[in-house]
Each structure stands twice: as structure tokens, then as C-alpha cells.
């Protein structure tokens, strides 16, 4: 994110104040905003001794770069960037089958935010993506994630193929989403330790990424369209895995 790290939107601001109040430098609220959703945010911020400024709409719009802030903006310190070592530590400390989401070159921050939101809802342990040619946790991604960027570890790795090989060595099965998969998502067993791998918008999985998957799975398509938005496909994959794990 930028040096002035702003998080905006009700859910995103509420989550960071409740989970990481030490990162919140100040809170900006729209003057005379009457909303039952904002009162708990203000109350919790005051308990944490977070500075609150009530601003006119034009001033708040300027801070949020005219994005849809819903009348609430938080100025925050940047989160610590997670690394391959954090991923190794996370896997070593799991007491249940691993449940990972791997995004191969998803560049749209809206799609990243939506994927993080689905990952949180499905109980994913971590979301993994390459550092290069992929979306990072921009303000837009954080807003769209509705707070999930604070609850789901987002780990950007230097070499995705190497990371996938490491995961397979940990007995984590990697299933890639691909239209040429030999079986459908619903025919696969996803209740053990798994990493679900989904590709970039319009391009799908890269060749090397496919080669590092244990199996490719497809979503059955009965209509005229040949593919789905990556965030939609992610939701389908995650919740089928969750259904089986339940």
C-alpha cells in the first residue's frame, strides 16, 4: 500500500479496529452520519484511545480518493508482509488438514478482495500468490475483502512453482482449476489437506503451475459461456471443499 495507508468501508474498518487496533493511527467519520453500524466503530475506537476526526464529505472523499468509503476511513500503519517462512510456520502448527487457496497471477484487486472474502467465509488457512504480476493488498482489495484481509493470511512468494513443490512435500494435494481437467470438481475428494489453485482472469493457470498440480479439475458448464470470473470460480471450489470437510 501507499505510505498513507487508508482503509475504508464499514466492514474493513470495523475489522481492523477490532483485530489490530495498534495499527490504527486515526479514524475519520463523516460529519452528522447517522447509522447504527458506525456507532459501535466509534465506541470501540474511543475505548482504544484512537483519535477520531469528524469531517465534511468533500474532505472525506479526498482522503479516500473519491472511492466508496461509506462514511468511515481509517489511517493505518502498513501490515507486516508475510513470507515463505510464515507459510512454513503456519503449516507446521496446523492441527487439522490444511486448506489453502493459491492464486496464480490474479491482477485485478477487486478479484483479489473477493477471493479473500470467500476464503475467510470458507475457513481457508492462507491465501498464496506470487509477488510478481499479481495484485497486492491495495486499498481497493482491502475494501472489497470486507475485512477478510485482516483475518486470512495473504502470503506472496518469490517463486510459486517452488512453493507448490514444498506444499506437495508436506502431503498437501494441489488441485488446479482448468477447463481441460479430466474430472469435475464434484468427483474429487477434497476433505484431506488440499491447496486449490486458480489462475488469472482470462488466462487461467500458467503451464508451470499446471505441471505442479497433482490434478486438474473442471467446473461443469451447461450454458453458452465457457468460463467464469476467477472470484466466482474460487467461491465454487472453496465451498465444495468446505462441504466435503464438514
N, C-alpha and C positions, 0 to 999 in steps of 0.2 A: 504494500500500500504506500501512499504518499507520506511525506513527513508529517503533515497534518492529517492524522488518521481519523476520519469521521465514520461513524456507524449510524445509520438512520433507519427509521421504521420501528413501529411498536414492538414487534416480537424480537427483532435483533437487539434493540436497546435494552429491553427487559431482561433478555438472557445474559448479556454481558454484565449488567449491573448485579444480577443475582449470582452469577457463577464466577466472575472475575472483576469484582469491584475495584481491586487495586490498580486495574488498567485504565479505569475511567478517570480522566482528568477534569472534565466538566460536562454538564448536561445543559442542553438548550431546549427550551419548551416554547411553543407558540403562545403568545400572549392571549389571555382570555379563552384558552382552549378548554372547552367543557366536554369531557369524555371520561367515562368510568374506567377506561383502560389506562389512562395516563396517571390517575391518582395513585395507584399502587407503585408506579415507577417513581413518582416524586417522593412518596413516603419512604421507599427503600433507599433512594439516593440520599435523603436527609439523614437517615439512620447511619449511613456510611460516610457521612460528612463530605459528600460530593457537592461541589459548587454547582448551583442551578441559576441559570440566567433565563429570564422570560423575554423573548424577542418578538418584534413585529414580523409579519410574514415575509416582507422583502428581505430582511436581514437573515432570516432562517433559510429562505430559498437560496440566498447567496452562499451560505455555509455549505448547504447540501448540493450546490451546483445545479439547482433547479430540478433535482430528482424528487421522486415522491417520498417525502420524509415523514408524512402522516403527523406532522406537528412535533416530532421528537428527534433530536440529534444528540449523539454523544461524541465528545472528543476523547480519543483513547490513545494510549501507547500501543505500539505495534506488538502483535503476539510473537512469541518465540517460534522461529521456524523449525519444524520437525525434520529429522534426518533419517537416514537408513539405520543408524544406531537406535533411534527411538522406535523404529519398526521392530527391530530385533528384540528390544526390551519388552515391547508390548506383547509380542508373540510368546516370548519365554514366560510371561506372567499370566497368560490366559488359563483359566480353569474350566474352560468349555471349548467345544470345537470352534476354530477360527472362522470368522465371517468377514471377508474383505471385499471391497469394491476397487477395481483397478480401471482407471480411465486413460485410454491411450490417445493423447493428443486432442482432448476436448478444449477448444479455444474460446468458445462463447461463455462469458462469465454468467449469463443468465442460465445456461445449461448446467454449468458447474454448480451454481447455487441450488438449482432444482434437484440435481443429483445428491447433493449434501443433505437436502431436506428429506428426500426419500431414504437415504442411508440412515439418518437419525431415526426415522419412523420405523425402519425395519430392524434396528438394533445392530447395525454394522459396527465392527470394532475399529476400522480405519478405512479411509479412502486414500488410494495411492495414485500418483500421477507423475509423469516425467517433468523435470524442471523446464526443459526447452520445448517451445512450440505448444504450450498448454496454458490454459487460463490459471491465474493465481487468485488468491483471496482479495480481489479488489472490493471496493465499497459496494459495487453492484452485486457481486457474487454473495457478499455477506448479507445484503438486504434481501435478496431472493431466497437465501437459505433459511430465513425466518428464525435465526438463532442457532441453526444446526452447525454453523461454522465454529461455534464455541463449544459444542458438545461432541462432535465427531472429529477425531484426529485426522488432519489433512497433511499427508506426507508426500513431498515432492522429491523424487530421487534422481540422481545423476544419470543412471543407466537402467532403464526399465527392464530390458532383457536380463540383465544380471540380477536384478531384484526378483524377477519372476523365477529364475533358476534357484535362487535362495529359498523362495517360498516352497517350491516343489521339494527341495531337500528337507523341508520341515514337515513333509507329508500333507501339504495343503494342495488340494487338487484345483487346477485352474481351468475354468470353463469360459471360452470366448464366445461372444455373440456374433454369429456370422450367418448370412443367408444361405451359404453353401454347407451348413452343418449337416451331418449325416442323420441326426435325430433332433427332435424338438426339445425345447426346454422342459416340457412336461414329462418326457420319457427318462430324464436324467435323475440320478439320486444326488440330492444336494444337502442332505442332513449332516454330513460329516464336515471336516474342515475344508472350506472352499474359498476361492477367490474368483469373483465374477468379473470378467474382462470385457469392457465395451469400448468401441472405437469412436473416432472423431466424427463430427457432423458431415454426412455426405460421403466420407471416405472409408469409414469402417476401420477395422484393425489393420495395422501395418503387417507386412509379411513376417518380419522377425517376431513380432508379438504373437502372431498366429502360431508360429513354429514353437513357441514356448508355452503354448496352452496344451493341457492334456487332452482336451476335446473341444470341438466347436459345436455349438448348439444354435438352433434357429427358433424364431418365434413363428408359429404357423400364421400365414397371412391368407385370408379368404376374400379380400376385396381387390380393388384395382391398384391401390398404391403398393409399391414394392418395398418400402422401408418406413421406419418410424423415427421420430426425433429421438436423439440419444437419451434425453432425460425421461421420455416416456418408456423407451425400451429398458432403461435402468430400473424404473419402478416395477415393470413386469417381471424382470429377472429377480430382483430383490425379494419381492413379495411371494413369488413361487418358492424361493429358498426358505423364506420365513415360514410359509405354510408347512413345508416338509419338516422343518426344525421344531415346529410346535407339536 
